[in-house]
Amino acid sequence: MSGAVPSEALLSARDLQVRFGGVLAVNKVSFDVQRGEVFTLIGPNGAGKTTVFNLISRIYTPTQGSLLYEGQNLLATPPHLIAGMGIARTFQNIELFEHATVLQNLLIGRHVHRKSNLLGELLFLPSVRQAERETREAVEEVIDFLDLQHYRDTMVAGLPYGVRKVVELARALSTKPKLLLLDEPSSGLNVEETGDMAFWIQDIVQLLGITVLMVEHDMTLVSRVSDRVLAMNQGEVLALGKPAEVQAHPGVIEAYLGTADDVSSLRRKTA
């Protein structure tokens, strides 16, 4: 598929607000994610980025605001139906079944597309056998795409951290998403592994036609793969635009580094 970006937004957020007790975690956040782009949320810790992810995943419900996905009201969708709508997610802290193989973890991810009933499964009807074949073929395609053939029958518990990150990405891809949410995909990776992750993200968009919404702290990765960036701080939008524009924004620089006086003070302490 092409990575071209049509005008209609795949995901549209308007005036999102979330309160946890007296804390306003997200305040009037609005943005559109266009089909075929990599849209990245950046900001210091506590900026509200993961809270926005949790709203889209339906883990949280906003205090006010709206979320439209393919023109549908996402807030009316129960959390357990989100994956079936074509939204998949990875987590900053890897969430895999450690005592299952790579293949088994991917098959679990693919389970969202199974349509058979208990009786059909017990009798192993032809329709069930066909579904099994299609499931296995789809998962094997993901294994080939991410070069995981060497690890397919390995227990996740025995894998290096960097490989586990790719396996979690593979499990998300096994759900055949239209929108892929990546929560800090470079977290815990070395420079070489982060470079590999950048290639995977670009290929996911350009070769698979999947739209990516990402939360990321590594600005090198952000600049390399992002089409547009939204910077947040203290639950609010600071800037929205191309990566270089946003990173040069005075408010973004201050959010990360502090005021000019703060920077001068830090330099004196480290001199």
Legacy VTK file of the C-alpha trace (Angstrom):
# vtk DataFile Version 3.0
C-alpha trace
ASCII
DATASET POLYDATA
POINTS 271 float
0.000 0.000 0.000
0.979 3.594 -0.470
1.886 5.863 2.406
-0.045 8.741 0.819
-2.038 10.948 3.184
-5.618 11.746 2.144
-7.460 14.664 3.662
-9.847 12.690 5.897
-8.494 12.073 9.417
-8.357 8.493 10.650
-8.481 9.677 14.276
-9.835 12.998 15.485
-9.563 14.254 19.081
-11.385 17.388 20.206
-11.059 19.219 23.528
-10.065 16.115 25.507
-10.038 16.671 29.243
-9.309 14.199 32.045
-9.436 14.779 35.781
-8.131 12.417 38.428
-9.607 13.831 41.614
-8.365 17.412 41.738
-5.628 16.852 39.171
-6.255 18.009 35.602
-4.120 15.457 33.713
-5.245 16.457 30.201
-6.762 19.828 29.357
-8.476 20.700 26.054
-6.209 18.613 23.831
-7.194 18.509 20.143
-5.464 16.929 17.143
-6.078 14.896 13.973
-4.119 11.854 12.839
-4.213 11.521 9.053
-4.191 8.154 7.314
-0.717 6.945 6.395
1.313 9.255 8.640
3.472 8.901 11.726
2.087 11.300 14.331
4.152 11.627 17.512
3.368 12.962 20.973
6.352 14.381 22.846
6.831 16.166 26.142
8.505 15.821 29.539
7.427 13.196 32.061
3.938 13.883 33.373
2.920 15.857 30.283
-0.184 13.694 29.711
0.995 11.734 26.659
0.273 8.239 27.978
-3.053 9.456 29.374
-4.042 10.413 25.819
-3.007 6.910 24.696
-5.151 5.419 27.444
-8.120 7.459 26.250
-7.755 6.122 22.717
-7.338 2.567 24.062
-10.495 3.155 26.168
-8.649 2.390 29.388
-9.784 5.845 30.528
-12.909 7.830 29.692
-12.471 11.596 29.299
-14.197 14.032 31.610
-15.161 15.900 28.466
-14.298 16.023 24.777
-14.722 13.685 21.811
-12.778 10.976 19.949
-13.735 9.938 16.425
-12.169 6.948 14.676
-13.076 6.542 11.006
-15.956 8.896 11.731
-17.306 6.721 14.563
-17.646 7.766 18.189
-14.785 5.876 19.827
-16.030 6.742 23.312
-19.142 4.633 22.701
-16.980 1.546 22.072
-16.244 -0.859 24.983
-12.521 -1.431 25.597
-12.657 -5.116 24.581
-13.867 -4.179 21.088
-11.091 -1.671 20.336
-8.712 -4.219 18.778
-11.485 -5.500 16.534
-11.954 -1.972 15.173
-8.364 -1.977 13.912
-6.526 -0.241 16.767
-3.488 -2.008 18.247
-1.073 -0.907 20.956
2.337 -1.637 22.416
3.384 -0.617 25.921
6.427 1.126 27.372
6.791 -1.792 29.795
6.663 -4.924 27.660
3.437 -6.907 28.165
4.065 -10.400 26.761
3.347 -13.946 27.935
6.864 -14.837 29.057
6.272 -18.594 29.390
4.896 -18.894 25.856
6.823 -18.939 22.590
7.062 -16.052 20.159
4.676 -17.869 17.813
2.150 -18.467 20.594
2.232 -14.797 21.623
1.514 -13.750 18.042
-1.309 -16.281 17.687
-2.892 -14.783 20.818
-2.719 -11.363 19.186
-4.424 -12.737 16.093
-7.246 -14.248 18.174
-9.302 -11.051 17.856
-10.218 -12.125 14.305
-11.481 -15.614 15.231
-15.208 -16.000 14.485
-15.787 -19.684 15.360
-18.003 -20.908 18.223
-17.355 -23.486 20.934
-19.192 -26.311 19.135
-17.289 -25.693 15.922
-14.002 -25.714 17.820
-14.866 -28.985 19.611
-15.820 -30.709 16.347
-12.935 -29.069 14.475
-15.201 -28.296 11.528
-13.786 -27.433 8.080
-14.498 -23.752 8.732
-12.407 -23.942 11.905
-9.555 -25.683 10.089
-9.644 -22.988 7.408
-9.578 -20.264 10.064
-6.590 -21.991 11.706
-4.706 -21.984 8.399
-5.489 -18.329 7.753
-4.431 -17.385 11.287
-1.138 -19.257 11.004
-0.423 -17.742 7.564
-1.102 -14.208 8.837
1.199 -14.684 11.838
3.962 -16.221 9.716
3.810 -13.178 7.439
4.450 -10.929 10.448
7.325 -13.163 11.589
8.889 -12.884 8.132
8.275 -9.136 7.961
10.110 -8.478 11.253
12.813 -11.125 10.715
11.772 -13.169 13.749
12.137 -16.596 12.110
15.091 -17.495 14.337
13.007 -16.857 17.493
9.579 -18.214 16.463
9.717 -21.284 18.778
11.717 -19.626 21.587
10.169 -18.855 24.972
9.841 -15.104 25.429
11.444 -15.345 28.890
14.736 -16.358 27.252
14.903 -13.503 24.747
17.050 -10.343 24.941
15.172 -7.163 25.780
15.560 -5.705 22.283
14.063 -8.806 20.677
11.143 -8.728 23.109
10.397 -5.185 21.948
10.158 -6.449 18.367
7.978 -9.393 19.472
5.544 -7.005 21.149
5.451 -4.984 17.945
4.837 -8.227 16.024
1.945 -9.182 18.288
0.330 -5.788 17.687
0.769 -6.221 13.917
-0.814 -9.674 14.140
-4.134 -8.002 14.944
-3.957 -6.432 11.464
-4.452 -2.848 12.669
-5.253 0.279 10.731
-3.947 2.455 13.596
-0.890 1.359 15.606
-0.206 3.033 18.957
3.475 2.801 19.941
4.214 3.786 23.539
7.925 4.716 23.687
9.129 2.046 21.219
12.813 2.945 21.770
12.637 2.729 25.588
15.466 0.509 26.848
17.006 0.028 23.409
20.591 0.793 22.432
21.515 3.009 19.478
21.643 0.127 16.980
18.323 -1.327 18.150
16.710 2.125 17.989
17.928 2.447 14.397
16.328 -0.919 13.585
13.078 0.233 15.220
13.089 3.322 12.985
13.320 1.081 9.911
10.438 -1.089 11.163
8.217 1.950 11.763
8.930 3.349 8.302
8.243 -0.029 6.666
5.022 -0.477 8.660
3.707 2.776 7.207
5.112 2.542 3.686
4.748 -1.205 3.013
1.782 -2.180 5.183
-0.182 1.071 4.923
-0.667 1.304 8.691
-1.013 4.681 10.416
1.209 5.162 13.481
0.528 7.263 16.569
3.594 7.265 18.803
4.726 8.538 22.198
8.505 8.940 22.229
11.331 10.680 24.137
14.196 9.906 21.754
14.312 13.017 19.567
16.559 11.366 17.000
13.914 8.711 16.388
11.154 11.341 16.440
12.897 13.437 13.788
13.687 10.414 11.646
10.229 8.850 11.354
7.610 11.476 12.259
5.525 13.402 9.744
4.060 15.646 12.433
4.690 16.150 16.142
2.466 17.394 18.955
4.310 18.668 22.043
2.537 18.580 25.410
3.343 19.911 28.854
1.279 19.697 32.039
-1.635 18.196 30.112
-1.854 20.944 27.488
-0.762 21.389 23.872
2.392 23.445 23.435
3.027 23.129 19.710
1.980 21.142 16.642
3.844 20.849 13.345
6.837 19.327 11.602
9.481 17.785 13.917
12.061 20.530 13.397
9.472 23.292 13.915
8.203 21.814 17.158
11.667 21.099 18.573
12.660 24.724 17.892
9.541 26.113 19.576
10.497 28.268 22.609
7.783 26.724 24.787
8.997 23.205 23.992
12.616 24.125 24.745
11.565 25.649 28.066
9.468 22.587 28.974
12.476 20.317 28.483
15.324 22.548 29.649
13.653 25.190 31.798
14.071 28.949 31.447
17.304 30.605 30.371
18.072 31.229 34.068
17.525 27.510 34.817
19.899 26.503 32.029
22.561 28.990 33.202
22.241 27.687 36.758
22.611 24.079 35.571
25.731 24.990 33.581
27.291 26.627 36.656
26.604 23.540 38.787
28.130 21.168 36.240
31.104 23.373 35.339
LINES 1 272
271 0 1 2 3 4 5 6 7 8 9 10 11 12 13 14 15 16 17 18 19 20 21 22 23 24 25 26 27 28 29 30 31 32 33 34 35 36 37 38 39 40 41 42 43 44 45 46 47 48 49 50 51 52 53 54 55 56 57 58 59 60 61 62 63 64 65 66 67 68 69 70 71 72 73 74 75 76 77 78 79 80 81 82 83 84 85 86 87 88 89 90 91 92 93 94 95 96 97 98 99 100 101 102 103 104 105 106 107 108 109 110 111 112 113 114 115 116 117 118 119 120 121 122 123 124 125 126 127 128 129 130 131 132 133 134 135 136 137 138 139 140 141 142 143 144 145 146 147 148 149 150 151 152 153 154 155 156 157 158 159 160 161 162 163 164 165 166 167 168 169 170 171 172 173 174 175 176 177 178 179 180 181 182 183 184 185 186 187 188 189 190 191 192 193 194 195 196 197 198 199 200 201 202 203 204 205 206 207 208 209 210 211 212 213 214 215 216 217 218 219 220 221 222 223 224 225 226 227 228 229 230 231 232 233 234 235 236 237 238 239 240 241 242 243 244 245 246 247 248 249 250 251 252 253 254 255 256 257 258 259 260 261 262 263 264 265 266 267 268 269 270
